[in-house]
Amino acid sequence: MRPDEIKQKISELSLSEKLLLVEDIWDSIAASSPDLPLPEWQKKELDKRYTDYQQGALELHDWQAVHEGLRDKYK
């Protein structure tokens, strides 16, 4: 299938179907490329955040509470 045909088919999907497709695409990328390159600045930031987490310096939020907060904010 050509890219323009794929785009046409995607445009015919509902929003929920498009989101599921995106999720499937990301899962496929992750499964086929377990060693995706990670820029050094990103690795340092992740290491810093993990260290902060281990030391109790981060305030963690339940994903459901974050989701509800965003829904309320952008109604």
Secondary structure, DSSP 8 states (H G I E B T S, - for coil): --HHHHHHHHHTS-HHHHHHHHHHHHHHHHHH-TT----HHHHHHHHHHHHHHHTT-S----HHHHHHHHHHHT-
